[in-house]
Amino acid sequence: MSNDKLSEKQGYLAMFAFLDELYSKYGYSQLGSLLGSMTFFPDGSPVDDAIWNDWLRAIEKVKSDQVDATLTLKHLTDQSDNNDTDCHP
């Protein structure tokens, strides 16, 4: 991995991609334990290597313009109330 610096927006999008991937894998209720997994041992190594690698992959996605955090509204056709909308990033 290169030592290029991320812009503020790239850093934000990297975190977005990182949390979005984790949400897809584990659901919202897992975010508490996620924080514990994101800590470091006293020697500086990550407690959870898989989480660290997910983070590095998210940064690479942002650097290669693979992250779209644009809000879109999608009409839900499978529900009886046709006025419902669902927000998806």
N, C-alpha and C positions, 0 to 999 in steps of 0.2 A: 504494500500500500504506500502511495506517495505521501509526502509531507506537506502537500498543498493545504492552505488554509481555506476553510469554508466561510462564505459570507454569512451574515446573520440569517438571511432567508434560507440558505442552503442548510444551515444547522437546524433551523426550525423544521424544514421539510424532512431532514434526516430523522429527527425525533418523531415527526408525524408518521413517517413510513415505518419506523421501528415499532411504535406503539400500535399502529394499525395492524401490522403483521402479528404482534403478540395478541391483540384483541381477537383477531381472526382465529388464532390457534387456541386460545384459552378462555376468552370471554372477560368481561369487565371485572368480575369478582376476583380475578387473579392478580389485579394490579397491586394489591398490598404485598403479596409475596414477591411480586416482580421487583419492588424496591429493595427487598432484602437480597435478591439475587444480583442486583446491580452494584452491590458494595464490593469493596476490595479488601483483600487480606493485608496485614501490615507490611508485607514485602512488595505491595503494589500490584500483585496479580489478581485478576478478577475471581470472585467467588464462584461464578458460573461461567465457564468458558463458552457455552452455547449462547448465552445472552450477549456476551461480548462480540461473538461472531455475527449474531443477528444485527447488532449495532453497526459493525463495520460494513456489512452487506447493505444496510439502509443508506449509509453515507455514499457508497458506490452507486446506488440507484439514483440518488439525488444528483451526483456529479455527472451522470450520464443521461440526465433529464428523463428518467423513467417514473417520476412521481408526479401525480396530478392531484392536488388537494382542492380542486374546484368544486364548490357546492353545486349539486344538481338536485332537482326535484323530480321524483318519479311517481307517477300515478299508480296506485295499487289496484290492479284489475281483479285480483283474486279475492277481494273482500266485498261484502254485501253493500257497504256504504261507499258509494262512488266519490265522495268528497274527501276521502282520506288521502293524504300525501305522506311520503316517507322521504326523509332527507338522507342522502348518501354523499360522503365526500368523494 
